[in-house]
Amino acid sequence: MENTGDTAFVLVSAALVFIMTPGLGFFYGGLGRRKNVVNNMMACVFILGTGMIMWFLFGYSLAFTGNNLGIIGSLQDFGLRTIGLDDPSPYSGGIKSLAFVAFQMMFALITPAIITGAVSGRMKFGALFLFIVLWSIVVYYPLAHMVWGSGGLLGADGLGSVDFAGGNVVHISSGVSGLVLCLVLGRREGYENFSYRIHNVPFVVLGMALLWFGWYGFNAGSALAANGLAAHAFMTTSIATAAGLLSWILMDVIRGRKPSCISACTGVVAGLVAITPAAGFIPIWASLVTGLTAGPVCYVGILFVKRQLKIDDALDAFGCHGIGGIWGGLMTGLFASPAVNGTAGLFYGAPAQLGKQALAIIVSILVAAIGSLICIGIVKAVTSIRAPKRDELIGLDVSQHGENAYPSFNGLD
C-alpha cells in the first residue's frame, strides 16, 4: 500500500546521495596535487550530467526492468515511457516508482565517480569520459540487475547473496575497475621518487563531511521506507564509520606517525564503505566490529598495493572502496541477523550465507575486471588513454581544461 511519507523519505534520501558526488569531487580535489584539482573535480562533475541522461534513457530500464538470464534487464522502459505519475514501484509498493528511479539514479552517479580517483593525474579527459559511458553500460547496469533487479543472478531470485546498499554494486565494482585502469595506465611520471603532498586538507574535510552526510541517505534510504530498518541502518552506519575513523588513527599511532586529519577522513570512508552492504542486515554491535576491523584491513591493503605491488592507485579507490567493499560483504555473511532483516549469517547458524557472499564477491570482481578491460579496449580503438608526458607534468587542469584552480599558482607543485 502506498505511503506518501515513505515516498518523501526516499526522495530526500535521493537528494542526500546526490550530494555525495560533488562531495567526492572535493575529497579527491583536496587529496590530489594542486595542478590537477580542477581535473579531479571535473571527473566527478561531468558524471552528474552524463549519468543522469543515460539513466533516464536506458540505464534504469537495463538495471531494473525485465530480465535476461539474470544478467541484464530490457529496454521496455526506454526513456521511462511506461512509468506513470502514480505508479507504485515494483521494488517497494509503498513508494512511487519515480521515487525509486530517482533514488537509484544517484547510485549510478557516485559509482563511476569513485573510479576516477584511481587514475588521477594521468588519464586524458576525453578517454575518461568515453570509458565512464561504456563502463556504466557494460559493468554497472548489469551488476545492479544481478544483485538488486528482479530475477537477478546474485540476489534473492538467484544465488541468495545480500547487499543492502551497494558493497558489490558500488564499491567492489568501482574499486576493482579503478585497479584495472591503474595497471593499464601505469604509474605517474616520477612515481618512483614521488613525495606525495596533500594540497588542500580543508577540501578533504569538506568532502568527507558531504560524503558522510550523504551516506545516511545512501544506507538508511535503501530501506525504501521511513521505518525501523531505516533507523537501524542509520545507526549501524554511524557506529561503523566512527569506529573506522578511530581505528585508522590508531594504525598511524602504532606505526609511530602523528595522527593526521587526512587519516581520520580516510578512516571515515573505510568505515562507510565496509558497512554499506551490511547496514540493514547486521546488529548494531556488529557494526562496531565491522568499522574497527575495516580501518586496519584497508590501511594494510593500501600499503600492500602501493609499496609492495608498486601500483599507483593515486587516491586509493581500490584500497578503500574495493578492499572495504569486499570486507563489508564478508562481514555481512558472518553477522547477518534474522532479527534485523530476515537473513542469517554464520554467527546465527547459517554458514552457507558466508559462502554465498564470497561467491557474489568473486562474480562482482570478475564482472568489473573483465568489463573494464572490454571498455579500455574500445576506448583505445578510438583514442589514446594516457595524457602526453608534457600534459601530465604541467598538470591536467591547464592541459585538459584550460583552467587553473589557483591563478597565482606557478604549476610546479
N, C-alpha and C positions, 0 to 999 in steps of 0.2 A: 504494500500500500504506500502511495506517495506521501512523503513527509517534506513539507516546504522548509522546515528547519534543517533537515539533512542536506537538501539541495543548497541552501545558503552556506552551510558549513563546508561543503565540498568546493563551492565556488571561491570562498575565502581561502581555503587550503590551496586551490589552484593559483591564486594570486601570490600566496606565500612561496610556492615552488617557483613561480616566475622570477621572483627577485633573486633567487639563487644563482641564475646565470649571470646577470650583471655583477652579483657579489663575487662569483668565481673570477670574473674579469679583474676586479680589484685585487683579489687574492693572488692571482697569477701575475698581475701587473706589478705588484709590490715585490714578489719573490724574484722576478726576473731582473735582468740588467737594465740600466737606465736607458740605453739606446734601443731597447726592444719593448718598452712598456706599452706604447700605443699598439704595436703588433699583437702583444699578448692580450690586450683588452679587445681589440678588433676581432680577434679569433673567436671570442665569445659573443661579441655584439652581432656579427653578421648572421650567426645561427638563429638569433631571435626572429629575423625576417624570413630566412630560408626555411628554417624548421617549421614555422607556423604555416606557411603556404603549402609545403609538402604534406604536412599533417592533414590540413583541410582537404587537399585534393585527393590523396590516396593513402597517406600514412595510417590514419585511423582505420580505414577500411581493411587494409592489409593486415593490421595487427589484431583487430577485434571483430571483424565481420566475416562470416563464413569460415570454412575450414578445408584445407587441402593437405591431407596426410599428416595432420597435426603440426605442420611446419610453418604454414603461412595462411593468411585469410584469403579474401577475394576482393574484387573491385566493385562489388554490388552497391557499396555506399560511396562511390567516387563523388567527390565534392559534397559529401554528406546529403546526397539527394533524397534518400529515403527516410531521413530523420526529421520528424516533425517537432513543432514547438513544445508540445506537451507529452511527447513520447517518454515512457519510463525507460530507464537504462536496463538492458538485458543482464547487466552485471550487478545491479542493485536496484530492485524495484522501488526503493524509497526515494530515489533521486531522478531528476530529469536526465534524459540521455545526453543532451548537450552539455550538462554539467560534467558528466563522466568524460565526454570528448575533450572538454577544456582542461580538466584535471590531468588526463593522460598526455595531452599535448605538451604540457610543461615538462614532463619527464623526457619527452622526445627532444627537448631543447637542451636541458642540462647534461644529458648523457654524452652526446658528441663533443660538447664543450670541454668535458673533462680530458678528452684525448689530447686537446691542443697543448696542454701543459707539458706533455712528454717531448714535444718537438720544438719547444720554444727556442727561438734564435737562429733557426737554420732551414726552415721549410718555406718554400715560395708560397705566397698567399693564394695565388691562383690555383696551385696544386692542392693546397689545403682545402680550399672552397670545393673543388671538384671531389676530393676524397670524402669529405663530410657528406655531401649529397649522395654519393654512391654507397657509403657506409651505412647511412640510415636505411637505405633500401635493402641492401644485401645482409646486414647484420642486425640492426636494431628492430625493425618491424617484424622480421621472422622470430627473433628471440622473444620479443614481447608477446607474440602469439603463442609460442611454445610454452611459455611459463604462465601467462595470465589469460590467454584467449580461450574461448570455448572450444573444446576438443584438442587443446594444445598437447604436444608430445610430452612435456615435462611436468605439467601441472596436475590438477585434480583429476582430469579426464584421461591422463596418461600415466606417467611414472609415479606420480603422487608426491613429488617434492613440493616444498612450500617456500615462498619468497614473498614476504609481506609487502615490502616497498621497493625492492629492486637490487638485492645483492647480486643476483645473476644478470638481470636485465640491464641494470645501470652500471654497477661498479666493476664487476668482473669483465663485462664486455668492453667497457671503455679502457680499463686498466690494461688488459691483455692487448687490445688493439694499439694502445699507446706504446707498449713494449715492442710490438712488431714493427711499428713505424721507426722507433729508435734504432732497431737493428738494421733496418733497410737504409736509413739515412746516414748512419754513422754518427760519430761524435762531433761536437762543435769544434771549430778551429781553435787550436791551442788548449784543448781539453786536458791534455797530459799535465800541463803546467798551470791549470786553471785555478785561480784562487777565487772561490765563489763569494760574491758580495750581494747581500740582500739590499736592494737600492732604496726601499721605502717601507719601513716597518709599520707606520700608521696605515698605509694601504692594505697591508696584510691583515692587520687587526680589524679594519673596517670590513674587508672581505670575509674574514672568519665570522664576524658578528652577523652579517647578512646571510651567510650560509647556515649558521646555527638557527637563526630566526626562521628562515625559510624551511629548514628541515623539519620543523614542527608540523608544517603543512604537508610535507613530503611523507612523514611517517604516520602522524595522527590522522591525516586526511585519507590515508589508504584504508582506513576502516570504512570509508564511504558512508559514514553516518555519525551524527553527533551523539555518541553513546559511550558506554563504559569501556569498550575496546579502544576507542579513540583516546580516551583519558589514560588508559593503560599504556598505549603506545607513546603518548606524550611523556609519561613518567619514565618508561624504560629508556627513551631517547635521552632524557635529561641526565639520568644516573650514569648511563654508559659513557656519555660524552664528557661529563665531569671526571669520571674515572680515567678516561683516555688522556685528558689534559694532564692530570696529576701523574699518571704513570710515565708519560713521555718526559716530563720534567725530571722525574726520578731517574730515568735512564741517563739523562745528562749528568746528574749529580754522581751517579755510580761510576760514570766514565771520567770523572774529575773535571767536568766542564761546568761553567757557570749556567744556572738556569735562565734561559732566554725567553723573551716574549714570542719569538718565532717558534721555539719548541712547544710552548703552550698552545699556540694556534694550530700547529701541525698535529698535536695530540688530540685537539678538538675534532679535527677532520677524521683522524683514525677512529676515534670513538663513534662518531656519527656514521661512518661507513660500516663499521662492524655491526652496529645494532640495527641497521636498515632491514636486512632480511628477517631479523628475529623479533623486531619491536612488538609485533602483535601476536607472538606465539610463546615467548618465554616469560617466566615470573620476573618480578621486579628485582628480586635478589640476584637472579642470574644475569641481569643486565649489568650489575656491578662487576661480576666476574668477566663478562664479555668486554667491558671497557678497560678494566685493569690489565687484561691479557692482550688486548688489541694494540695498546701502546708499544710494549716491548716487541711483539711479533712484527709489527710494521717497521719499527725502529731498526731492528736487526735485519729485516728484509731489505730495507733501503741501503744499509751499509753493505750488505752482500751484493746487491745489484750494482752498486756504484764502485765499490772498492775491490771486490773480488772478480766480478764479471766484467768490470770496466764499461758498463752500459750507461750511456748518457741520457738517463731519464731526467730531463732538465728540471722539472718541477715536481717530480715524484708522483706522477699519475699512476704508474703501476705500483710503486711502493706503498702508497696509501690506499688507492681505490682497488687495485687488483688483489693485492695481498689481504687488505682489510675485508673486501667482499668475500673472498674465499674463507677467511677465518669466521666471519659472521654467519655464513651458510653452514659451516660445521658446528658452530655453537647452537644454531637452531636445531640441528639434528640431535645434539646432546641434551638440550634443556627445554625443548618444546613441551608445554604442559597442556593436557587436555582441558584443564580447568580454565585456561586462558582463552583458547580458540579452537578446541576440539582435536588438536593434533598432539600426539605423544612422541617424545624423543627417547633416546636411550636411557636417560636417568628416570624416565617414567614408564619403563617397561616395554619400550618399542625400539630395540636396536636396529631394526630394518630401516627406520626413518633416517638414521645417520647414513646408511648405505645409499638411500635414495638421494639424500642431499649431496653426497660425494659424487654420485653419478651425474646429477644435474650440473654440478660444478664443472666436471670434466667435459660434458657436452657443450656447456657455455664457453669454455676456454677454446674448444675446437672450432665452434661456430665463429667466434670472434677472430681467432688466428687465421683460419682459412679464408674467411670472408674478407679480412683486411688485406691479405695477400692478393686476392682477386681484385679488390678495389685499387690497390697500388699498381698492379699490372695494367689496369685500364688507364689510370692516370698517367703512367709512364708512356703509354702509347700516344698520349695527347701532348704531354709537356714534361719537361724535367721537373723533379720534385724538390730538389735541394736548391737553395738560393746560391748564386755565384759567390765565390770566396770574398770578393770585394764588397758585395752587398752585406754579407754576414759580418765582416769586420767593421764596416761603418754603422751597422745596425739596421734592422728591418723596418724601423719606424720611418726613416728617411728613404731607404731604397725601395720599400714595398708600398708605402702610403704617402710619401711626400710630406710627412708631418713630424713634428718634434714635440714631445710632451713638455719639454723644458727649453724654451727658446734660447736661453743663455748657455745651454749645455754644449760642450765642445766635441762631444762624440767619442771621447777616448776612454770612457769608463764602461 
